[in-house]
Structures are given as C-alpha cells and as structure tokens.
C-alpha cells in the first residue's frame, strides 16, 4: 500500500487543482500497488492539527479547469514554525506525528517560498517530501517558471486592455497596480503585454521626476494619455537609500493606501494632470487557469508522481531550460528569484520606449 499526503500552502493561485490532479493521475496509472491519498485541509494547519480527509478519484474529476484549491489553504509563516502555538503545541513535532500516524510514504506540498522553507525543514527532520512550484509571482529560486504565473499575467493584461480605452478617451494618466511585493516578474510581463508606457518594479528604484519626464515626453508627441504599471512593492530611489529601520518607520506613518496613490499624488501636484488608480488586486490570482498553466501544472504533477514511484524525495520539481527536472529542497529554501535589472527583457523593454523611472 502506498500512502501519499498532499497539501496546498500560502496564497492560492490558478492550477493548484490541475497540479494535484497530475500527481494523482500519474500515480493511479503507473503504480503497481494500491494507493491511498490524504488531503490536509488549509495547508500546514491541517498537517499540524490533524485535519485531513481521504481523497478518491472522484475528488479529482472535473478539476483541471477549476481555480483555487479543493483542499483550502492558509499561511503559516516559517519564522513562527518553531514557536509553540497559543496552547503550547510544538508545531513541527505535531506535523511529524500526523505524518507517521497516517503511515505516509510521502508528503506532496504545493507552495511558494515560505512554504518551501517549511517543506525543507520537514525533509531535514526525516520526512519524505516533494514540492511543486506554485506562485503568481514566479519568484521561486531553482525554476524558470511557476504555475499560476501565466494565468495571472493574462488577467493583469486584461486590466490594461480595458484601461487603455478609457485612458485614451479622457486623455488621463492611469496607474494600474499589479501584485509583486518583492519581485517584479508579474508587473513586468503584464505591463509589456498590456502596452504600459512606464513600468515600476521593486528591483529598479524609480525617480518620480523621470516618471514625469516620460509623461511629458508623450504629451509633446501628441499622446493624450499615459499608462503606468506599478508593482505593489515599487520603491523610489530616495526610499531605497533608507535603512530597513528608517523605511519601516516611514511606513508606520504612511498616509496613502499604497505606493500607487503616492505616485498619483506626486504626478498631480507636479504636473496638474488628472491621474486615476486602478487596483485589480486578488482578481489576479483567481478564476480558471489559462491553457498554459493547465498543461504546465499537469506536467509538474506527473513528474512528482514519477519521483514518488521511484522513491526520490527531498526535491522540488523544477522547469529549467525548457526541461522538467528536480532541485534539492536545501538548494531552494530561503532563496528568492528576482528580476535582473540588466537582463535582456529589461533592455528590450527600454528599446521599445518603456521607462522604468531610473
């Protein structure tokens, strides 16, 4: 009997269900022994508190196109994973106990950076763990692509497509705020696909005067409007020079809902132009997965299934140089993949006339 546990951790995204379905279909179609699947509810919380249910083939029927996660998810910060809960429960010990109580042969975790750190911890504690790279931010180290990213790019791009018509009609400056707190892959790709004139990402601190120069340059050429893509984690050059302590102190007294509204206020005061802010928010991580993510997540799931059957544990399934591969969890945990300001895509965007405010 082969017993496999699965959980989805952290923020949800498109194709979580498709990835789990890929694991299950691979195992069912290739395992020589009987198989039992156990789904832990609401991420690591389910593994900690023993909240799970046995899954059957019926649970994975019709979910290829379904967004969200049939298991539910939650955030259990890695920085607190070694701390007892409010009742004094040792969370790591509890996860191990529930793993062994169910006599699991493997735990499959679908999650992002913080979730992968916890998975590596469990691997180091002796559990058989395999992870799948999930996040709309595409910021997981060790893989060129994460599932959920392409779907989020499509949704965010649609927002730019809609904004273009109203921006051109009214001759306004429009700011579209795209998810990306620490990393700018999503706003960079969505901004380029959506025809943004200015893209501000965390990796390239901006000067508001350079942003305004681009707006005025477009005005001088007869363009009635400007579209600005702003990552939620965009930061000015002045703020980037601050220490973490001083920057945190500034944020304590921050009066704007987000950086996009601060940028809008600065543009309006300096130019007198009418500025509007649109925030698609969690819409970007919701809804059906796009066809690319359905295929990609299914492939990742199949690879995970193959690794389980071969007894290869302690890895994240990865996509490198257009090939499916695997990366040791210890080489992935705690590392962040960021946009290289000197990368080809940034250079090419600048060739197209896109400003990054630098």
C-alpha positions as CSV (number, residue, x, y, z in Angstrom):
1,X,0.0,0.0,0.0
2,X,1.3,3.4,-1.0
3,X,0.1,6.3,1.2
4,X,0.5,9.9,-0.1
5,X,-0.4,13.1,1.7
6,X,-1.0,16.4,-0.1
7,X,-1.5,20.0,1.0
8,X,-1.6,23.4,-0.7
9,X,0.1,26.2,1.3
10,X,0.3,30.0,1.2
11,X,-1.7,32.2,-1.2
12,X,-3.9,30.4,-3.7
13,X,-3.4,30.6,-7.4
14,X,-4.7,29.1,-10.6
15,X,-3.8,25.5,-11.5
16,X,-3.4,24.2,-7.9
17,X,-6.1,21.6,-8.6
18,X,-4.6,20.8,-12.0
19,X,-1.2,20.1,-10.4
20,X,-2.7,17.8,-7.7
21,X,-4.7,16.0,-10.4
22,X,-1.5,15.5,-12.3
23,X,0.1,13.8,-9.3
24,X,-2.9,11.5,-8.7
25,X,-3.4,10.5,-12.3
26,X,0.3,9.6,-12.7
27,X,0.2,7.5,-9.6
28,X,-3.1,5.8,-10.4
29,X,-1.9,5.0,-13.9
30,X,1.6,3.8,-13.1
31,X,1.6,2.4,-9.5
32,X,1.9,-1.4,-9.1
33,X,0.4,-1.3,-5.6
34,X,-2.8,0.1,-4.1
35,X,-2.7,3.8,-3.3
36,X,-4.3,6.0,-0.7
37,X,-4.3,9.8,-0.9
38,X,-4.9,12.0,2.1
39,X,-5.6,15.7,1.7
40,X,-4.6,18.0,4.6
41,X,-7.1,20.9,4.8
42,X,-5.9,24.6,4.9
43,X,-2.3,24.0,4.3
44,X,0.2,23.2,7.1
45,X,-2.6,23.9,9.6
46,X,-4.2,20.7,8.5
47,X,-0.9,18.8,9.0
48,X,-0.3,20.4,12.4
49,X,-3.8,19.8,13.8
50,X,-4.6,16.6,12.0
51,X,-7.3,17.9,9.8
52,X,-7.4,15.7,6.8
53,X,-9.7,13.6,4.6
54,X,-9.1,10.6,2.4
55,X,-9.3,11.5,-1.3
56,X,-10.7,9.3,-4.0
57,X,-10.6,9.5,-7.8
58,X,-13.9,11.3,-7.7
59,X,-12.3,14.3,-5.9
60,X,-10.0,14.8,-8.9
61,X,-12.7,14.6,-11.6
62,X,-13.6,17.8,-13.3
63,X,-11.0,20.0,-11.5
64,X,-8.5,20.6,-14.3
65,X,-10.1,23.9,-15.1
66,X,-11.1,24.8,-11.6
67,X,-9.4,27.7,-9.8
68,X,-8.5,27.9,-6.2
69,X,-7.8,24.7,-4.3
70,X,-10.1,21.9,-3.3
71,X,-8.1,21.4,-0.1
72,X,-8.2,25.0,1.1
73,X,-5.0,26.9,2.0
74,X,-3.6,29.2,4.7
75,X,-0.4,31.0,5.6
76,X,1.7,29.5,8.5
77,X,4.8,31.8,8.5
78,X,8.1,30.0,8.5
79,X,9.5,32.4,11.1
80,X,7.0,31.1,13.6
81,X,7.0,27.4,12.7
82,X,9.4,26.6,15.6
83,X,7.3,28.6,18.1
84,X,4.6,26.8,20.1
85,X,1.0,27.7,19.3
86,X,-1.2,29.5,21.8
87,X,-1.8,26.2,23.5
88,X,1.8,25.3,23.7
89,X,1.7,22.8,20.9
90,X,5.1,22.1,19.2
91,X,4.1,22.6,15.5
92,X,6.9,20.7,14.0
93,X,6.5,17.7,16.3
94,X,2.8,17.7,15.6
95,X,3.3,17.6,11.8
96,X,5.7,14.7,12.1
97,X,3.3,12.9,14.4
98,X,0.4,13.2,12.0
99,X,2.7,12.1,9.1
100,X,3.7,9.0,10.9
101,X,0.2,8.4,12.3
102,X,-1.1,8.1,8.8
103,X,1.9,5.9,7.8
104,X,2.6,8.2,4.9
105,X,5.2,7.3,2.3
106,X,5.4,10.9,1.1
107,X,4.1,14.4,1.5
108,X,3.5,16.5,-1.6
109,X,3.4,20.2,-0.9
110,X,2.3,22.8,-3.4
111,X,3.5,26.2,-2.4
112,X,5.8,29.2,-2.7
113,X,8.9,30.5,-0.9
114,X,7.9,30.4,2.7
115,X,6.1,27.1,2.3
116,X,9.1,25.6,0.6
117,X,11.3,26.5,3.6
118,X,8.9,24.6,5.9
119,X,9.0,21.7,3.5
120,X,12.8,21.6,3.6
121,X,12.6,21.7,7.4
122,X,10.4,18.6,7.4
123,X,12.7,17.0,4.9
124,X,15.6,17.6,7.2
125,X,13.5,16.2,10.0
126,X,13.4,12.9,8.1
127,X,10.1,13.1,6.2
128,X,9.8,12.2,2.6
129,X,8.8,15.4,0.9
130,X,8.3,16.6,-2.7
131,X,7.2,20.1,-3.6
132,X,5.7,21.8,-6.7
133,X,6.5,25.4,-7.5
134,X,3.4,27.5,-7.1
135,X,3.1,31.3,-7.1
136,X,1.8,34.0,-9.4
137,X,5.0,35.9,-8.7
138,X,7.3,33.5,-10.5
139,X,9.9,34.2,-7.8
140,X,10.8,30.7,-6.7
141,X,14.5,30.0,-7.0
142,X,15.6,27.0,-9.0
143,X,12.9,27.0,-11.6
144,X,12.3,29.2,-14.7
145,X,8.6,29.1,-14.3
146,X,6.0,28.6,-11.6
147,X,2.4,27.6,-12.2
148,X,-0.2,30.3,-11.7
149,X,2.1,32.9,-13.2
150,X,0.9,32.8,-16.8
151,X,-2.7,32.9,-15.7
152,X,-2.1,36.0,-13.5
153,X,-0.3,37.7,-16.4
154,X,-3.3,37.1,-18.6
155,X,-5.7,38.6,-16.0
156,X,-3.5,41.6,-15.3
157,X,-3.0,42.2,-19.1
158,X,-6.8,42.2,-19.5
159,X,-6.9,45.1,-16.9
160,X,-4.5,47.1,-19.1
161,X,-6.5,46.3,-22.2
162,X,-9.7,47.7,-20.6
163,X,-7.9,50.8,-19.1
164,X,-6.5,51.8,-22.5
165,X,-9.8,52.7,-24.0
166,X,-11.0,54.9,-21.1
167,X,-7.5,56.4,-20.7
168,X,-7.4,57.4,-24.4
169,X,-10.9,58.7,-24.3
170,X,-10.3,61.1,-21.4
171,X,-6.7,61.9,-22.0
172,X,-5.7,60.8,-18.5
173,X,-2.7,59.3,-16.8
174,X,-3.7,55.9,-15.5
175,X,-1.9,53.8,-12.9
176,X,-2.6,50.1,-12.7
177,X,-1.2,48.5,-9.6
178,X,-0.1,44.9,-10.1
179,X,0.8,42.3,-7.5
180,X,4.5,41.9,-6.8
181,X,5.6,42.9,-3.3
182,X,9.3,41.9,-3.6
183,X,9.7,40.8,-7.2
184,X,8.6,42.3,-10.4
185,X,8.1,39.4,-12.9
186,X,4.3,39.8,-13.0
187,X,4.1,43.6,-13.4
188,X,7.0,43.5,-15.9
189,X,5.3,40.9,-18.1
190,X,1.8,42.2,-17.7
191,X,2.9,45.8,-18.3
192,X,4.7,44.9,-21.5
193,X,1.8,42.7,-22.8
194,X,-0.7,45.5,-21.9
195,X,1.3,48.3,-23.6
196,X,2.2,50.2,-20.5
197,X,4.4,53.2,-21.1
198,X,6.1,53.1,-17.7
199,X,6.7,50.1,-15.5
200,X,7.9,50.4,-11.9
201,X,9.2,47.3,-10.2
202,X,10.9,46.6,-6.8
203,X,14.2,45.7,-8.4
204,X,14.6,49.1,-10.1
205,X,14.1,52.0,-7.7
206,X,12.4,54.9,-9.5
207,X,12.9,58.7,-9.6
208,X,9.5,60.4,-9.8
209,X,11.0,63.2,-11.9
210,X,12.0,60.5,-14.5
211,X,8.4,59.2,-14.5
212,X,7.1,62.7,-15.1
213,X,9.6,63.3,-17.8
214,X,8.2,60.3,-19.7
215,X,4.6,61.6,-19.3
216,X,5.6,65.0,-20.7
217,X,7.6,63.4,-23.5
218,X,4.4,61.6,-24.5
219,X,2.4,64.8,-24.2
220,X,4.9,66.5,-26.5
221,X,4.5,63.8,-29.1
222,X,0.7,64.3,-29.1
223,X,-0.1,61.2,-26.9
224,X,-3.2,62.2,-24.9
225,X,-2.7,59.5,-22.2
226,X,-0.1,57.5,-20.3
227,X,-0.4,54.1,-18.8
228,X,1.8,53.3,-15.8
229,X,2.2,49.8,-14.4
230,X,3.2,49.9,-10.7
231,X,4.2,46.9,-8.7
232,X,2.8,46.9,-5.2
233,X,6.4,46.8,-4.0
234,X,7.7,49.5,-6.2
235,X,10.1,51.8,-4.3
236,X,11.6,55.2,-5.0
237,X,15.3,55.9,-5.1
238,X,15.1,58.0,-2.0
239,X,13.3,55.3,-0.1
240,X,15.7,52.6,-1.3
241,X,18.6,54.5,0.3
242,X,16.9,54.3,3.7
243,X,17.9,51.6,6.2
244,X,15.3,48.9,6.9
245,X,14.6,50.5,10.3
246,X,14.0,54.0,8.8
247,X,11.9,52.7,6.0
248,X,9.7,50.7,8.4
249,X,9.3,53.9,10.5
250,X,8.2,55.8,7.4
251,X,5.6,53.1,6.6
252,X,4.2,53.4,10.1
253,X,3.2,57.0,9.3
254,X,2.2,56.3,5.6
255,X,-1.0,58.1,4.7
256,X,-1.6,56.5,1.3
257,X,-3.4,53.2,0.6
258,X,-0.4,52.1,-1.4
259,X,2.6,53.3,-3.4
260,X,0.4,53.8,-6.5
261,X,-1.6,56.5,-4.7
262,X,1.5,58.2,-3.6
263,X,2.8,58.3,-7.1
264,X,-0.5,59.6,-8.4
265,X,-0.5,62.4,-5.8
266,X,3.1,63.4,-6.8
267,X,2.2,63.4,-10.5
268,X,-0.9,65.5,-10.0
269,X,0.9,68.1,-7.8
270,X,3.9,68.4,-10.1
271,X,2.0,68.4,-13.5
272,X,-1.6,69.2,-12.8
273,X,-2.5,66.2,-14.8
274,X,-5.6,64.1,-13.9
275,X,-4.5,60.7,-12.6
276,X,-6.6,57.6,-11.9
277,X,-5.5,54.5,-10.0
278,X,-6.9,51.0,-10.7
279,X,-6.0,48.0,-8.4
280,X,-7.1,44.6,-9.8
281,X,-5.9,43.0,-6.5
282,X,-6.8,39.4,-5.8
283,X,-8.6,39.1,-9.1
284,X,-5.1,38.4,-10.5
285,X,-4.9,35.1,-8.6
286,X,-8.5,33.9,-9.1
287,X,-10.6,32.2,-11.7
288,X,-9.7,29.4,-14.1
289,X,-6.1,28.6,-15.0
290,X,-5.2,29.5,-18.6
291,X,-4.3,26.7,-21.0
292,X,-0.6,27.1,-20.5
293,X,-0.9,26.6,-16.7
294,X,-3.2,23.6,-17.1
295,X,-0.6,21.9,-19.2
296,X,2.3,23.1,-17.1
297,X,0.8,22.2,-13.8
298,X,-0.2,18.8,-15.1
299,X,3.3,18.1,-16.3
300,X,4.7,19.1,-12.9
301,X,2.3,16.8,-11.2
302,X,3.2,13.9,-13.5
303,X,6.9,14.5,-12.7
304,X,6.1,14.5,-9.0
305,X,4.2,11.3,-9.4
306,X,7.1,9.7,-11.2
307,X,9.5,10.8,-8.5
308,X,7.3,9.3,-5.8
309,X,7.2,5.9,-7.6
310,X,11.0,6.0,-7.9
311,X,11.4,6.9,-4.2
312,X,13.1,10.3,-5.0
313,X,12.4,12.6,-2.1
314,X,13.7,15.9,-0.8
315,X,13.2,17.8,-4.1
316,X,11.2,20.5,-5.7
317,X,10.0,19.6,-9.2
318,X,11.6,22.3,-11.5
319,X,11.5,23.6,-15.0
320,X,14.9,24.7,-16.3
321,X,15.9,25.4,-19.9
322,X,12.7,24.1,-21.3
323,X,13.1,20.7,-19.5
324,X,11.4,19.2,-16.5
325,X,14.0,18.4,-13.7
326,X,14.3,18.4,-9.9
327,X,16.2,20.6,-7.5
328,X,17.2,19.7,-3.9
329,X,15.0,21.5,-1.4
330,X,18.0,22.6,0.5
331,X,19.2,24.5,-2.6
332,X,15.8,26.3,-3.0
333,X,14.7,27.1,0.5
334,X,15.2,30.6,1.6
335,X,16.3,31.9,-1.8
336,X,14.3,34.4,-3.9
337,X,14.5,34.7,-7.7
338,X,14.3,38.4,-8.8
339,X,14.3,40.4,-12.0
340,X,17.8,41.2,-13.1
341,X,17.8,44.9,-14.0
342,X,20.5,44.1,-16.6
343,X,18.5,41.2,-18.1
344,X,17.6,41.1,-21.8
345,X,13.9,41.6,-21.2
346,X,14.6,44.9,-19.4
347,X,17.0,46.1,-22.1
348,X,14.4,45.1,-24.8
349,X,11.6,46.9,-22.9
350,X,13.7,50.0,-22.9
351,X,14.4,49.7,-26.6
352,X,10.6,49.8,-27.0
353,X,10.5,53.1,-25.2
354,X,9.3,51.8,-21.9
355,X,10.5,53.8,-18.9
356,X,11.4,52.2,-15.6
357,X,11.8,55.5,-13.8
358,X,15.5,55.0,-13.4
